C-alpha cells in the first residue's frame, strides 16, 4: 500500500453470549461488503488472535487516502448501520478503532499468513522506521508496516454509542507479517523492538481494488 494512504484498524473481543456463527456470517455477508462498497475503500483483511495481550479479532481496511475515513459517504454508513450491524454491535467488547495514515509499508504483500501487532499511545521513537527496515531483512519476515494515528481525520463514529464501553484508539501501530512466529519475535528483539506483540492468523483477505475501479 502506498505511503500516506488511509488505514482503519479495528480490534475487538465479543461477548461470551454472542453466537459466533452469527458473528462470522454478519462480518462476511454484511459488514465487509458494506464497507468495501464505500468510495475510497480498497482492501480489507480479518485476523484472529493466536496469542498475546490484544483483542481476539483484528480487522483493517485500506483506503485511498486518510480523508476517506471522514468522508460523507462513509459517515453516512456509520450513521445508518444495517439492522444486522446494529444488532451485532451490542456484543462488541474491548473495542479499539484507530484511524491512521500509512507511514511505512515495505516487503511482499500477501506473502505471510502470520501477523505480529504492537499498538500504543507513546510518542514515536526516533529511528523506528529504520528499525523496521532492518527487521524486514531477517528470516521469516515478509512485510513491515507502520501506521500512525491521524487526528486531522479522526472523528467519533456514530456506531460507538451502540457498543458497550466505548472505543479506544492507538497513536502508533506496528505490524510485522511473516511465515514463522518465533522468527518474527527474534527479528523484533534483535532490532530493539521490545514491546510484547500479539500474533494473529489471517482468516480473510478481500481482492484489492485498483485506482481505476475507484474512478466513476
N, C-alpha and C positions, 0 to 999 in steps of 0.2 A: 504494500500500500504506500502511496506517495506521502512524503513528509508534509506535514501541515494539513493532512486530511482530518476528518472528524471521526471520533470513536465514542460510542456509548457502551460502557462496561457495567453490567448488572450482575450482582451476586446475591443469592438468596437461599435460605432454607425454606422448607414447607412444614406446616403443622402436622403432627402425627395423625390427626383425623383426616387429612387430605387423601382422597383416593388417587394414588399415583398413576393409575391407568388414565383417569380423567385429566390429570395434570399433563401427562405426556400427549394425550390426544389434543388438548387445548393448545399446547405450545406449537405442535406441528401442523395442526389442521386449521388453526385460527390465528394465533398471535404472530408467529413468524411471517405468515403470508400477509397479514395486515401491515406489519412494519415494512416488509420489503416492497410493498405496493406504494409506499410513501416516496414522493420525488426526492432524489438525492441519496436514498439508502441503497447501498451497492452489494453488501455481503453480510451474512450472519453466521455465527458459529455458536454451538452449545457444547458444554463440557460438564462432566460430573466428577466430583472430588474423589481422589484415591486416598489421600492423607494430607494432614496439615490443618492449620488453625482457621482458615476462612470457610465461608458458607459452602454447602453441598453442591449448589449449582452455579455455574458461570455461563453467562451469555454475553456476547458482544456483537455490536453492529458497526460496520464500517460505513462512513458516509463521505460524499464527495468533498465536503467542507464542514468545519465545525458549525457553521451558521445553519446548516440543515436541521440541527438539533434544537433550534429555537424558531424554525420557520413556521409560517401559518398552517401549511398542510399537516405538519407533524403535531403542532399544538392542538389542532382540531381533533386529531385522533386521540390524543391524551384526554381531551375534554369530553369526548363522546366515545368511550370504550364500548366494545361489543358486550352483549349481555353475558357471554361466556367469560370474557375478561373480568368484568365487574364481579362475577361470582367467584372467580379464582383468586382475586386479589386478597380476599379475607384470609386465605391460607398462607400468604407470604409471611416469612419471619426473617429477622436479621438482614433486612434488605439494604443493599447499597446500590446507588445509582450515580455513576461518575461520568460527566460529560467532558471529554478530553480532546486535546489536539495531539496528533501523532508527532513526536519529537524524533523518533528513530524507528526504522523498520528495515532490517538487513537480514539477508540469508535466503533460504529456499522456501517459498510459500507452499504450505501444504505438505511439507516433506516429513513432518513428525506428528505422531498421534498423541504425544505427551506434551503437557504444558506445565511449567512452573511459574507461579504468580506470586509477586510480592507487592503489597499495597500499603501506603502510609500517608500521613499528612505532614511529614517532616519537610524542611526546606531541602531542595535537591542539592546533592553534594557536587562539588567541582570534580570534573573528570568522570562522571557516571557514564557518559556515552562512550568514552574511551575504554572504560572497564568492560562494558557490554560488548564492544567490538572485539576485545581480547577473549571474552567468554565464547563468542561465536567461532573462534579458531580452534576450540577444544573438541576432542572426540565426543560424539553423542549429541552434539548441539547442532541444530539445523537453522534456527532463526532466533533473532533477538528483537525485542520491541520495547519502546519506552513511550508511555502515554502520560501527558501532563494535563491536569485539570485546567479547564479554560473558563475562568469566571466571566469573561465577556459574553459567553453564550449560555451560561448556566442559569436556568430559570426553574422554579419549582414545577413539578409535574402535578397536574390536577388529579392524577390517579393516586397520588400519595395518600390522600385522605381515605382511600379505600383499604389501605394496608395498615394493620396494627403496628404501632411502634415507630412509624415514620421511616424516612430514608436517610442513611448515612452517605458519605461520599469520600473520595480519596483524591489527594493532590498529585500523587506520583504512583504510577503503576508500572512495574517491570514485568515483562513476560519473556520467558525463555522456552522455546519449543525444541523438541528433540526426540530421540529414539530410546533413551535409557535414563531412568530417573537417577541412578547412582552417579552416572557420568555427568548429568546436568548439575547435580549437587556439588560434585567435586570441582567442576569448572567454575561455578559461582564462588566457592570458597577460595580457590586458587587465585582469583582476581579480587579478593577482599570484599565480596558481596556477602555479608554475614546474616542478613535478615532471613528469618525462617520462611521458606517457600511453602505454598500449598500446591500439591501436584494434582492435576486434572487430566482426565482421559476424554478425548473427543467423542461426542455422540452424534453430532450433526454438523454439516457444513453446506451452506447453500451455494449454488453456482454464482460466480462473481459476474456482476453486470459490467458491461463496457460503458465508457462515456457516451458512445454512440447510442446505446439503448436508453440513456438518460435524456437524450435530446428529443423534444416533442416533434 
